[in-house]
């Protein structure tokens, strides 16, 4: 599974991908206008609302941060 957060101007999109293929397509889960300018980016994971679960290692294959210069916003 994969989670992707996109920010273009003041618009945020949350996209999720889960499928048997490595490059399964992303589907938009939600989006909203929220104007903020983050100084730092953090990635973290939580177990959720369960009393016990096995710890599973997480490996980040890639991380990119880019500035959008799309004039059609």
Secondary structure by P-SEA (a helix, b strand, c coil): cbbbbbbcccbbbbbbbbccccccbbbbcbbbbbbbbbcbbbbbccccccccccbbbbbbcbbbbbbbccccc
